[in-house]
C-alpha cells in the first residue's frame, strides 16, 4: 500500500473469509496491478474464496500459474512479475 519494497523473507497470511467484506459484500483485487483499488476493464479483477498467502522468494518457486486470469479455486501467483508477487492457496 505504501509502494515500499517488500521484505525478502518468507511470510504467511490468511483470509479465511475470502474476499468478502464484513457485511457480506464481495470484494476482490486486481491480479496484475498491486495499486488498483477498483475493477476496470483491463486490470484482471479476481475474487478468491478462503485462502492463505505465501510471501517471499520461496513462494515464487512453487510452480503455480502466473496467468492474469487464473482459476481462483486453484493455487496461483498473484501480481506475478512484480516485487509483490505471492502465492495464493485456496482452502476449503
N, C-alpha and C positions, 0 to 999 in steps of 0.2 A: 504494500500500500504506500510505502514511503519511497519506493523505487530505489531501495538500497540493495547492495549485493547480499544474496542470501548466505547463510553460514555454510561452510564447506564440510559439513559433517552429517551423519545420519540423524534423521528426525522422524518422529511418528506423531500423527494427529488423527483424530477421528471425528466423523459426523454421523452418528448413529441415527439421527433423524433425517438424514439425507438433505437434499436441497429444498427443504420445506421450512418456512418461517414459523414463528410461534403461533400464528393464527391459522396455520394450515395453507397459507399461500405458497405456490410453487415458485422457487427462485431459479437457481442455476447460475452459470457463468460462461463467459467466452472460453472456448477451449484453445484459442490461438492468441488472444490478446489479454495479458495479465492486468492491464489497466482498464479494460472495458467495464462499465457499470450498468449497461443495458444492452438488450438484444438488438442487433442490427441485421440487415440482410446478408452481410458477409463476415460476421465475426464468429461463426460456428458455435452458436449458443448450445449448451448441453445441460441437461438436468440429470443428476445422478442420485440414486437412492442411497440408503445407508452405505457408508464406505469408510475405509481407512486410507490415509495418505502417507506415503513413504517419501522422505526428502533426502537430498544429498547424493553424492556420486554413486553409491551402491544402487540406489533406486533407479538410476538411469540405465543400468546394465541388465535389467530383468528380462529384456526382450519383448516387452509389451508393445502393442501397436502405438504408433505415433500419428495415426491418421487424424485429420482435423475433425472428422465426424465419426468417432468410434461408437461401438455398441456399449452404452453405459452399464449394461448388465455384466460386462466382462472387463477384466483389468485393462487399463490403458495409461499412456503417459499424457498428462495434461501440460499444456504450454510447452510442448516439445520444441526444441531449438532455441529456447530462451534460458537465461540463467535460473529461471524459476520452475523449470521442468520438474515434475514429480509424478510418482506412480499413484494412480487411483485404483483401489482394490475394493470392489463391491463386497458387502457382507449381507447375509440374509437374516 
